[in-house]
């Protein structure tokens, strides 16, 4: 029975010793892996920041050209609107002149009718 306990004790100490040696040797490996993972994360973060800044630069460059295009479109639209308003003013001026001529003709006709009415009364 003593032999069985000794063998079991040797077996357990062998397993425990192996586990202890494995733990001690892999502990430094895990530290190195963690440091490498941190470096990779920092490098990836820096790369992402560089890509993001490049993307923002492209957007800003594109913004300038889009602004110039929109400004040209707006300017052309305002020029068309100005010319339409000028044409509208010319048409209104012509209408006013025609109405003034019509008023003058109606005044003349009114005077003629008043003169004929006075002549017919007397």
Protein Blocks (a to p, Z undefined) as FASTA:
>chain_A
ZZmmmmmmmmmmmmmmmmmmmmmmmmmmmmmmmmmmmmmmmmmmmmmmmmmmmmmmmmmm
mmmmmmmmmmmmmmmmmmmmmmmmmmmmmmmmmmmmmmmmmmmmmmmmmmmmmmmmmmmm
ZZ
